[in-house]
Amino acid sequence: MAEKLLVLSDLRLVATDMDGTLTQSGKFTPALLQAFADLAAANIQVIVTTGRSAGWVSGLATYLPIDGAIAENGGLYYANGEQLPVNLSSVTDLNSHRQQLAEIFLKLQLKFPHIKESTDNRFRLTDWTFDVQPLKVEEIQQLGQLCAQLGWGFTYSNVQCHIKPLHQDKAAGLIQVLRDYFPQLTTEQVVTVGDSPNDESLFNPCYFKNSVGVANVREYANQMQHQPTYITTASEGEGFCELAALLSQK
């Protein structure tokens, strides 16, 4: 993986998912913080692109040694040093939008009464989340189909299911951020990293030629149309650290 990845392009930015990709058993580790420091020393910038809420990501962008963070699967962007997010979505009236999302969730609950709103949903602006556990794969697929019938987008991770605007995803948000904040970079200089279906747009070679899945992405191999170009040997945060070590040494 390393040799082939390094000859593809001069990689200058890592855009990475968080849960299951940066975390190890749900936590940040000292090794991860060292990996961030090593990447910075190698002049490689880092953006976190996560499905987590605006409220969570505001704190992450402030305290982690990164260059920015995208929240809610492409809905918002927190630039390094900025307190307020930039809206990347098509949402203009947030109050009306939240009401519509709440109504869609209630419609899903009529057919799937056991789905449970996620505890961080109150901190969200552009999407609506409910817990992915204990849903079966078939139920998740049915929920996605129902959202599509109602005119909404849907995705899921190892943590949550997301009801969202139709064209809101990580790739679209990242492309917009690259254009507005990193105009000196091309997409060939970006490597995207993830572990689950809500990272699938980052694995789409039409957008990003350099994509990496940490080893636990294999669990979703049959549930994604687009697969990462490369897969690390290690899982979760250890897989990200594996990639960071390769990039730092190039």
Secondary structure, DSSP 8 states (H G I E B T S, - for coil): -HHHHHHH----EEEE--TTTT-BTTB--HHHHHHHHHHHHTT-EEEEE-SS-HHHHHHHHHHSSSSEEEETTTTEEEETT-SS-EE-SS---HHHHHHHHHHHHHHHHHH-TT--B-GGGGG-SS-EEEE-TT--HHHHHHHHHHHHHTT-EEEE-SSEEEEE-TT--HHHHHHHHHHHH-TT--GGGEEEEESSGGGGGGG-TTT-SEEEE-GGGGGGGGG-SS--SEE-SS-HHHHHHHHHHHHHH-
